[in-house]
Amino acid sequence: MVENWEHFLLPYQQAVSELKVKLRGMRTQFIANNEESPIEFVTGRVKPVSSIKEKMVRREVLEDRIEQDMQDIAGVRVMCQFVEDIYEVVDLLRKRTDMTIIEERDYVENEKPSGYRSYHIVVEYPIQMMQGEKKILAEVQVRTMEMNFWATIEHTLNYKFDGEFPSVLRERLQKASVTAYDLDKEMSDIRKQIHLAQKQQNERRDSEE
């Protein structure tokens, strides 16, 4: 039984803080090497107690199974500029030895019926506590800024309408998701064309020297 929620959430808060530092550090390394970073920025949060309790009821999670059955108490979000950056970040996380990937869910290529897109990774992350090491579950969401904008609006509407907003709005949201994803793909194509043009320009310059 959870008698002290503040004490219970301490390792999750530590996990979020450490993961944000490490993921931001990855971005810093790309920039230091004069390379394009697949990570634009990183945010994180610990799920509020009220949300934990609501999810326990909705998912029928027993109180003594919270640590095992609730994977998103600690949540970190990685924002990318381009869709292909999402998969580069995922590959980088797979190579890390300071966390273990437990589960992956690709909602980018396989979006939810609502139109939601993101890549979810559940990791087991070790925290060094005064009592010793404690491994906890944390969820890392990787998405483009367009996907995040859509998800933020959808979350706000869900809150206002208690998950039952009008079908007309639901349909418009789904269409907006398609439009946002088309924009993501178009921007990726533009970047590829820019890189190709730069490469051809460099090759011409080298041949003239």
PyRosetta script that sets phi, psi and omega in degrees:
from pyrosetta import init, pose_from_sequence

init()
pose = pose_from_sequence("MVENWEHFLLPYQQAVSELKVKLRGMRTQFIANNEESPIEFVTGRVKPVSSIKEKMVRREVLEDRIEQDMQDIAGVRVMCQFVEDIYEVVDLLRKRTDMTIIEERDYVENEKPSGYRSYHIVVEYPIQMMQGEKKILAEVQVRTMEMNFWATIEHTLNYKFDGEFPSVLRERLQKASVTAYDLDKEMSDIRKQIHLAQKQQNERRDSEE")
pose.set_psi(1, 140.5)
pose.set_omega(1, 178.1)
pose.set_phi(2, -86.8)
pose.set_psi(2, 108.0)
pose.set_omega(2, -179.2)
pose.set_phi(3, -93.1)
pose.set_psi(3, -29.0)
pose.set_omega(3, -178.4)
pose.set_phi(4, -133.7)
pose.set_psi(4, 99.1)
pose.set_omega(4, -175.7)
pose.set_phi(5, -65.4)
pose.set_psi(5, -36.1)
pose.set_omega(5, 179.6)
pose.set_phi(6, -60.2)
pose.set_psi(6, -44.1)
pose.set_omega(6, 178.2)
pose.set_phi(7, -68.1)
pose.set_psi(7, -39.4)
pose.set_omega(7, -179.0)
pose.set_phi(8, -62.0)
pose.set_psi(8, -37.1)
pose.set_omega(8, -174.6)
pose.set_phi(9, -86.2)
pose.set_psi(9, -6.9)
pose.set_omega(9, -178.3)
pose.set_phi(10, -54.3)
pose.set_psi(10, -50.2)
pose.set_omega(10, -179.7)
pose.set_phi(11, -64.3)
pose.set_psi(11, -30.6)
pose.set_omega(11, 177.7)
pose.set_phi(12, -68.9)
pose.set_psi(12, -39.2)
pose.set_omega(12, 177.0)
pose.set_phi(13, -64.1)
pose.set_psi(13, -39.7)
pose.set_omega(13, 178.5)
pose.set_phi(14, -65.8)
pose.set_psi(14, -40.0)
pose.set_omega(14, 179.7)
pose.set_phi(15, -62.2)
pose.set_psi(15, -45.4)
pose.set_omega(15, 179.7)
pose.set_phi(16, -61.6)
pose.set_psi(16, -44.4)
pose.set_omega(16, -179.9)
pose.set_phi(17, -61.1)
pose.set_psi(17, -45.3)
pose.set_omega(17, -177.7)
pose.set_phi(18, -68.7)
pose.set_psi(18, -41.9)
pose.set_omega(18, -179.1)
pose.set_phi(19, -65.3)
pose.set_psi(19, -38.4)
pose.set_omega(19, 177.3)
pose.set_phi(20, -62.1)
pose.set_psi(20, -43.8)
pose.set_omega(20, 179.5)
pose.set_phi(21, -62.4)
pose.set_psi(21, -43.6)
pose.set_omega(21, -177.0)
pose.set_phi(22, -68.8)
pose.set_psi(22, -41.3)
pose.set_omega(22, -179.4)
pose.set_phi(23, -71.3)
pose.set_psi(23, -37.2)
pose.set_omega(23, 175.1)
pose.set_phi(24, -66.8)
pose.set_psi(24, -32.4)
pose.set_omega(24, 177.1)
pose.set_phi(25, -64.7)
pose.set_psi(25, -34.9)
pose.set_omega(25, 176.3)
pose.set_phi(26, -61.7)
pose.set_psi(26, -43.5)
pose.set_omega(26, 177.2)
pose.set_phi(27, -61.1)
pose.set_psi(27, -43.8)
pose.set_omega(27, -179.6)
pose.set_phi(28, -60.0)
pose.set_psi(28, -38.5)
pose.set_omega(28, -179.8)
pose.set_phi(29, -65.9)
pose.set_psi(29, -40.8)
pose.set_omega(29, 177.4)
pose.set_phi(30, -59.8)
pose.set_psi(30, -47.3)
pose.set_omega(30, -177.6)
pose.set_phi(31, -63.9)
pose.set_psi(31, -40.7)
pose.set_omega(31, 179.7)
pose.set_phi(32, -62.9)
pose.set_psi(32, -28.5)
pose.set_omega(32, 179.4)
pose.set_phi(33, -92.1)
pose.set_psi(33, 10.4)
pose.set_omega(33, -179.0)
pose.set_phi(34, 57.5)
pose.set_psi(34, 39.1)
pose.set_omega(34, 178.4)
pose.set_phi(35, -115.5)
pose.set_psi(35, 155.2)
pose.set_omega(35, 175.5)
pose.set_phi(36, -70.7)
pose.set_psi(36, 128.3)
pose.set_omega(36, -179.8)
pose.set_phi(37, -88.7)
pose.set_psi(37, 131.9)
pose.set_omega(37, 175.1)
pose.set_phi(38, -73.1)
pose.set_psi(38, -12.4)
pose.set_omega(38, 179.9)
pose.set_phi(39, -101.9)
pose.set_psi(39, 121.0)
pose.set_omega(39, 177.9)
pose.set_phi(40, -88.3)
pose.set_psi(40, -51.8)
pose.set_omega(40, 172.4)
pose.set_phi(41, -159.6)
pose.set_psi(41, 166.7)
pose.set_omega(41, -173.2)
pose.set_phi(42, -130.4)
pose.set_psi(42, 134.7)
pose.set_omega(42, 173.6)
pose.set_phi(43, -128.0)
pose.set_psi(43, 168.6)
pose.set_omega(43, 178.7)
pose.set_phi(44, -162.5)
pose.set_psi(44, 160.8)
pose.set_omega(44, 178.9)
pose.set_phi(45, -159.5)
pose.set_psi(45, 157.9)
pose.set_omega(45, 169.8)
pose.set_phi(46, -103.9)
pose.set_psi(46, 131.6)
pose.set_omega(46, -176.7)
pose.set_phi(47, -60.1)
pose.set_psi(47, 131.8)
pose.set_omega(47, 178.1)
pose.set_phi(48, -61.6)
pose.set_psi(48, 153.8)
pose.set_omega(48, -178.3)
pose.set_phi(49, -59.2)
pose.set_psi(49, -40.1)
pose.set_omega(49, -179.9)
pose.set_phi(50, -61.1)
pose.set_psi(50, -38.5)
pose.set_omega(50, 179.0)
pose.set_phi(51, -71.0)
pose.set_psi(51, -35.9)
pose.set_omega(51, 177.3)
pose.set_phi(52, -62.9)
pose.set_psi(52, -46.5)
pose.set_omega(52, -178.9)
pose.set_phi(53, -64.8)
pose.set_psi(53, -39.5)
pose.set_omega(53, 178.7)
pose.set_phi(54, -63.1)
pose.set_psi(54, -42.2)
pose.set_omega(54, -179.3)
pose.set_phi(55, -69.9)
pose.set_psi(55, -33.5)
pose.set_omega(55, 177.1)
pose.set_phi(56, -59.2)
pose.set_psi(56, -42.4)
pose.set_omega(56, 179.8)
pose.set_phi(57, -70.0)
pose.set_psi(57, -46.0)
pose.set_omega(57, -176.0)
pose.set_phi(58, -65.5)
pose.set_psi(58, -39.3)
pose.set_omega(58, -177.7)
pose.set_phi(59, -98.3)
pose.set_psi(59, 2.0)
pose.set_omega(59, -179.8)
pose.set_phi(60, 56.2)
pose.set_psi(60, 48.4)
pose.set_omega(60, 179.0)
pose.set_phi(61, -90.4)
pose.set_psi(61, 123.9)
pose.set_omega(61, 178.0)
pose.set_phi(62, -72.7)
pose.set_psi(62, 147.7)
pose.set_omega(62, -174.8)
pose.set_phi(63, -62.0)
pose.set_psi(63, -33.0)
pose.set_omega(63, 179.6)
pose.set_phi(64, -82.6)
pose.set_psi(64, 3.8)
pose.set_omega(64, 178.5)
pose.set_phi(65, -118.0)
pose.set_psi(65, 10.9)
pose.set_omega(65, -175.7)
pose.set_phi(66, -58.6)
pose.set_psi(66, -47.4)
pose.set_omega(66, -175.3)
pose.set_phi(67, -63.4)
pose.set_psi(67, -30.7)
pose.set_omega(67, -178.3)
pose.set_phi(68, -89.3)
pose.set_psi(68, -35.7)
pose.set_omega(68, -170.1)
pose.set_phi(69, -99.9)
pose.set_psi(69, -14.8)
pose.set_omega(69, 180.0)
pose.set_phi(70, -109.9)
pose.set_psi(70, 108.0)
pose.set_omega(70, -169.0)
pose.set_phi(71, -92.1)
pose.set_psi(71, -7.8)
pose.set_omega(71, -172.1)
pose.set_phi(72, -120.4)
pose.set_psi(72, 25.8)
pose.set_omega(72, 175.1)
pose.set_phi(73, -63.1)
pose.set_psi(73, -43.4)
pose.set_omega(73, 171.3)
pose.set_phi(74, -98.2)
pose.set_psi(74, 121.8)
pose.set_omega(74, -177.7)
pose.set_phi(75, -130.3)
pose.set_psi(75, 133.3)
pose.set_omega(75, 176.8)
pose.set_phi(76, -125.5)
pose.set_psi(76, 137.8)
pose.set_omega(76, -178.8)
pose.set_phi(77, -120.1)
pose.set_psi(77, 127.1)
pose.set_omega(77, 178.4)
pose.set_phi(78, -107.4)
pose.set_psi(78, 122.7)
pose.set_omega(78, 179.8)
pose.set_phi(79, -101.3)
pose.set_psi(79, 135.6)
pose.set_omega(79, -178.9)
pose.set_phi(80, -122.1)
pose.set_psi(80, 160.2)
pose.set_omega(80, 176.9)
pose.set_phi(81, -83.1)
pose.set_psi(81, -37.0)
pose.set_omega(81, -172.2)
pose.set_phi(82, -127.3)
pose.set_psi(82, 154.5)
pose.set_omega(82, -178.0)
pose.set_phi(83, -59.1)
pose.set_psi(83, -43.7)
pose.set_omega(83, -177.9)
pose.set_phi(84, -64.3)
pose.set_psi(84, -24.4)
pose.set_omega(84, 176.8)
pose.set_phi(85, -64.0)
pose.set_psi(85, -32.1)
pose.set_omega(85, 179.9)
pose.set_phi(86, -56.9)
pose.set_psi(86, -47.9)
pose.set_omega(86, -176.6)
pose.set_phi(87, -73.2)
pose.set_psi(87, -26.0)
pose.set_omega(87, 174.1)
pose.set_phi(88, -67.9)
pose.set_psi(88, -41.1)
pose.set_omega(88, 177.4)
pose.set_phi(89, -63.9)
pose.set_psi(89, -42.4)
pose.set_omega(89, 178.6)
pose.set_phi(90, -59.3)
pose.set_psi(90, -44.2)
pose.set_omega(90, 178.7)
pose.set_phi(91, -62.7)
pose.set_psi(91, -38.7)
pose.set_omega(91, 178.3)
pose.set_phi(92, -64.0)
pose.set_psi(92, -40.1)
pose.set_omega(92, 179.3)
pose.set_phi(93, -67.6)
pose.set_psi(93, -35.5)
pose.set_omega(93, 178.7)
pose.set_phi(94, -62.8)
pose.set_psi(94, -28.1)
pose.set_omega(94, -176.2)
pose.set_phi(95, -85.9)
pose.set_psi(95, -11.7)
pose.set_omega(95, -176.5)
pose.set_phi(96, -73.5)
pose.set_psi(96, 146.4)
pose.set_omega(96, -179.7)
pose.set_phi(97, -106.1)
pose.set_psi(97, -2.2)
pose.set_omega(97, -178.4)
pose.set_phi(98, -95.1)
pose.set_psi(98, 7.1)
pose.set_omega(98, 175.1)
pose.set_phi(99, -154.7)
pose.set_psi(99, 156.9)
pose.set_omega(99, -179.8)
pose.set_phi(100, -119.9)
pose.set_psi(100, 124.8)
pose.set_omega(100, 178.3)
pose.set_phi(101, -75.9)
pose.set_psi(101, 125.5)
pose.set_omega(101, -179.3)
pose.set_phi(102, -97.7)
pose.set_psi(102, -36.8)
pose.set_omega(102, -175.0)
pose.set_phi(103, -156.4)
pose.set_psi(103, 145.8)
pose.set_omega(103, 175.5)
pose.set_phi(104, -128.4)
pose.set_psi(104, 138.1)
pose.set_omega(104, 176.6)
pose.set_phi(105, -133.5)
pose.set_psi(105, 115.1)
pose.set_omega(105, -177.0)
pose.set_phi(106, -94.2)
pose.set_psi(106, 97.1)
pose.set_omega(106, 175.3)
pose.set_phi(107, -96.7)
pose.set_psi(107, 10.9)
pose.set_omega(107, 175.9)
pose.set_phi(108, -82.3)
pose.set_psi(108, -56.4)
pose.set_omega(108, 177.6)
pose.set_phi(109, -79.7)
pose.set_psi(109, -25.3)
pose.set_omega(109, -178.4)
pose.set_phi(110, -122.0)
pose.set_psi(110, 72.2)
pose.set_omega(110, -174.5)
pose.set_phi(111, -65.1)
pose.set_psi(111, 156.2)
pose.set_omega(111, 177.0)
pose.set_phi(112, -71.3)
pose.set_psi(112, 159.8)
pose.set_omega(112, 179.5)
pose.set_phi(113, -54.1)
pose.set_psi(113, -28.9)
pose.set_omega(113, -179.9)
pose.set_phi(114, -70.6)
pose.set_psi(114, -20.5)
pose.set_omega(114, -174.6)
pose.set_phi(115, 108.2)
pose.set_psi(115, -4.0)
pose.set_omega(115, -178.8)
pose.set_phi(116, -63.4)
pose.set_psi(116, 132.9)
pose.set_omega(116, 177.3)
pose.set_phi(117, -130.4)
pose.set_psi(117, 136.5)
pose.set_omega(117, 176.3)
pose.set_phi(118, -180.0)
pose.set_psi(118, 162.4)
pose.set_omega(118, 174.8)
pose.set_phi(119, -111.7)
pose.set_psi(119, 121.0)
pose.set_omega(119, -177.3)
pose.set_phi(120, -106.9)
pose.set_psi(120, 132.6)
pose.set_omega(120, 177.2)
pose.set_phi(121, -128.0)
pose.set_psi(121, 124.8)
pose.set_omega(121, 174.6)
pose.set_phi(122, -98.7)
pose.set_psi(122, 123.6)
pose.set_omega(122, -179.5)
pose.set_phi(123, -118.2)
pose.set_psi(123, 150.9)
pose.set_omega(123, 169.6)
pose.set_phi(124, -97.8)
pose.set_psi(124, 120.1)
pose.set_omega(124, -172.8)
pose.set_phi(125, -122.7)
pose.set_psi(125, 127.2)
pose.set_omega(125, -179.0)
pose.set_phi(126, -83.6)
pose.set_psi(126, 130.2)
pose.set_omega(126, 177.6)
pose.set_phi(127, -111.0)
pose.set_psi(127, 135.1)
pose.set_omega(127, 177.2)
pose.set_phi(128, -91.9)
pose.set_psi(128, 106.4)
pose.set_omega(128, 178.6)
pose.set_phi(129, -102.2)
pose.set_psi(129, 169.3)
pose.set_omega(129, 178.2)
pose.set_phi(130, -59.7)
pose.set_psi(130, -31.3)
pose.set_omega(130, -178.8)
pose.set_phi(131, -84.1)
pose.set_psi(131, -4.8)
pose.set_omega(131, -178.0)
pose.set_phi(132, 126.2)
pose.set_psi(132, -168.8)
pose.set_omega(132, -177.9)
pose.set_phi(133, -76.2)
pose.set_psi(133, 140.3)
pose.set_omega(133, 176.4)
pose.set_phi(134, -133.4)
pose.set_psi(134, 123.2)
pose.set_omega(134, 179.5)
pose.set_phi(135, -94.7)
pose.set_psi(135, 128.1)
pose.set_omega(135, 179.7)
pose.set_phi(136, -126.8)
pose.set_psi(136, 162.2)
pose.set_omega(136, 176.6)
pose.set_phi(137, -93.1)
pose.set_psi(137, 139.7)
pose.set_omega(137, 176.6)
pose.set_phi(138, -139.6)
pose.set_psi(138, 149.1)
pose.set_omega(138, 179.2)
pose.set_phi(139, -109.1)
pose.set_psi(139, 129.0)
pose.set_omega(139, 176.0)
pose.set_phi(140, -109.7)
pose.set_psi(140, 121.2)
pose.set_omega(140, 176.8)
pose.set_phi(141, -105.2)
pose.set_psi(141, 129.0)
pose.set_omega(141, -179.7)
pose.set_phi(142, -119.5)
pose.set_psi(142, 124.3)
pose.set_omega(142, -175.9)
pose.set_phi(143, -155.7)
pose.set_psi(143, 164.4)
pose.set_omega(143, 174.0)
pose.set_phi(144, -80.6)
pose.set_psi(144, 168.2)
pose.set_omega(144, 179.5)
pose.set_phi(145, -68.0)
pose.set_psi(145, -31.6)
pose.set_omega(145, 175.8)
pose.set_phi(146, -64.6)
pose.set_psi(146, -44.7)
pose.set_omega(146, 178.8)
pose.set_phi(147, -62.2)
pose.set_psi(147, -38.9)
pose.set_omega(147, -178.9)
pose.set_phi(148, -68.7)
pose.set_psi(148, -39.2)
pose.set_omega(148, 178.1)
pose.set_phi(149, -61.1)
pose.set_psi(149, -45.8)
pose.set_omega(149, 179.2)
pose.set_phi(150, -62.2)
pose.set_psi(150, -46.1)
pose.set_omega(150, -177.5)
pose.set_phi(151, -63.2)
pose.set_psi(151, -34.5)
pose.set_omega(151, 178.9)
pose.set_phi(152, -65.8)
pose.set_psi(152, -44.1)
pose.set_omega(152, 178.3)
pose.set_phi(153, -64.3)
pose.set_psi(153, -44.2)
pose.set_omega(153, -179.0)
pose.set_phi(154, -62.5)
pose.set_psi(154, -39.7)
pose.set_omega(154, 179.3)
pose.set_phi(155, -65.0)
pose.set_psi(155, -40.9)
pose.set_omega(155, 179.2)
pose.set_phi(156, -63.1)
pose.set_psi(156, -43.8)
pose.set_omega(156, 179.0)
pose.set_phi(157, -65.2)
pose.set_psi(157, -40.9)
pose.set_omega(157, 177.5)
pose.set_phi(158, -58.5)
pose.set_psi(158, -40.9)
pose.set_omega(158, -179.6)
pose.set_phi(159, -67.1)
pose.set_psi(159, -44.6)
pose.set_omega(159, -177.3)
pose.set_phi(160, -67.5)
pose.set_psi(160, -37.7)
pose.set_omega(160, -176.5)
pose.set_phi(161, -102.1)
pose.set_psi(161, 9.6)
pose.set_omega(161, 179.5)
pose.set_phi(162, 54.5)
pose.set_psi(162, 39.9)
pose.set_omega(162, 176.0)
pose.set_phi(163, 77.8)
pose.set_psi(163, 1.4)
pose.set_omega(163, -176.6)
pose.set_phi(164, -125.0)
pose.set_psi(164, 50.9)
pose.set_omega(164, -179.0)
pose.set_phi(165, -78.7)
pose.set_psi(165, 158.6)
pose.set_omega(165, -172.5)
pose.set_phi(166, -52.5)
pose.set_psi(166, 146.6)
pose.set_omega(166, -178.3)
pose.set_phi(167, -60.5)
pose.set_psi(167, -32.6)
pose.set_omega(167, 178.5)
pose.set_phi(168, -62.0)
pose.set_psi(168, -43.7)
pose.set_omega(168, 178.1)
pose.set_phi(169, -66.9)
pose.set_psi(169, -38.3)
pose.set_omega(169, 179.4)
pose.set_phi(170, -61.6)
pose.set_psi(170, -43.0)
pose.set_omega(170, 179.3)
pose.set_phi(171, -65.7)
pose.set_psi(171, -40.6)
pose.set_omega(171, 179.4)
pose.set_phi(172, -66.3)
pose.set_psi(172, -36.1)
pose.set_omega(172, 176.8)
pose.set_phi(173, -63.7)
pose.set_psi(173, -43.4)
pose.set_omega(173, 178.6)
pose.set_phi(174, -61.5)
pose.set_psi(174, -41.9)
pose.set_omega(174, 178.0)
pose.set_phi(175, -65.5)
pose.set_psi(175, -38.6)
pose.set_omega(175, 179.1)
pose.set_phi(176, -64.4)
pose.set_psi(176, -35.2)
pose.set_omega(176, 177.5)
pose.set_phi(177, -62.7)
pose.set_psi(177, -42.7)
pose.set_omega(177, 178.4)
pose.set_phi(178, -63.7)
pose.set_psi(178, -43.7)
pose.set_omega(178, 179.3)
pose.set_phi(179, -61.5)
pose.set_psi(179, -43.5)
pose.set_omega(179, -179.7)
pose.set_phi(180, -63.8)
pose.set_psi(180, -40.7)
pose.set_omega(180, -179.4)
pose.set_phi(181, -69.7)
pose.set_psi(181, -37.0)
pose.set_omega(181, 175.8)
pose.set_phi(182, -61.7)
pose.set_psi(182, -39.3)
pose.set_omega(182, 177.5)
pose.set_phi(183, -64.6)
pose.set_psi(183, -42.3)
pose.set_omega(183, 177.0)
pose.set_phi(184, -56.9)
pose.set_psi(184, -46.9)
pose.set_omega(184, -178.9)
pose.set_phi(185, -66.4)
pose.set_psi(185, -37.8)
pose.set_omega(185, 178.6)
pose.set_phi(186, -64.1)
pose.set_psi(186, -42.2)
pose.set_omega(186, 179.0)
pose.set_phi(187, -65.5)
pose.set_psi(187, -34.9)
pose.set_omega(187, 176.3)
pose.set_phi(188, -64.7)
pose.set_psi(188, -42.3)
pose.set_omega(188, 178.7)
pose.set_phi(189, -64.1)
pose.set_psi(189, -39.6)
pose.set_omega(189, 178.3)
pose.set_phi(190, -62.6)
pose.set_psi(190, -42.9)
pose.set_omega(190, 179.6)
pose.set_phi(191, -62.8)
pose.set_psi(191, -41.0)
pose.set_omega(191, 178.4)
pose.set_phi(192, -61.2)
pose.set_psi(192, -40.9)
pose.set_omega(192, 179.2)
pose.set_phi(193, -65.9)
pose.set_psi(193, -38.1)
pose.set_omega(193, 177.6)
pose.set_phi(194, -63.9)
pose.set_psi(194, -45.5)
pose.set_omega(194, 179.5)
pose.set_phi(195, -62.0)
pose.set_psi(195, -41.0)
pose.set_omega(195, 179.5)
pose.set_phi(196, -64.4)
pose.set_psi(196, -43.6)
pose.set_omega(196, 179.7)
pose.set_phi(197, -63.8)
pose.set_psi(197, -40.3)
pose.set_omega(197, 178.6)
pose.set_phi(198, -64.6)
pose.set_psi(198, -40.9)
pose.set_omega(198, 179.5)
pose.set_phi(199, -63.8)
pose.set_psi(199, -44.1)
pose.set_omega(199, 179.8)
pose.set_phi(200, -65.4)
pose.set_psi(200, -38.1)
pose.set_omega(200, 178.4)
pose.set_phi(201, -64.9)
pose.set_psi(201, -42.0)
pose.set_omega(201, 178.8)
pose.set_phi(202, -65.4)
pose.set_psi(202, -38.8)
pose.set_omega(202, 179.2)
pose.set_phi(203, -65.2)
pose.set_psi(203, -39.8)
pose.set_omega(203, 177.8)
pose.set_phi(204, -65.3)
pose.set_psi(204, -41.4)
pose.set_omega(204, 179.5)
pose.set_phi(205, -62.1)
pose.set_psi(205, -42.7)
pose.set_omega(205, -178.5)
pose.set_phi(206, -66.1)
pose.set_psi(206, -36.8)
pose.set_omega(206, -178.0)
pose.set_phi(207, -71.9)
pose.set_psi(207, -22.9)
pose.set_omega(207, -179.2)
pose.set_phi(208, -85.6)
pose.set_psi(208, -16.6)
pose.set_omega(208, -178.0)
pose.set_phi(209, -80.6)
pose.dump_pdb("model.pdb")
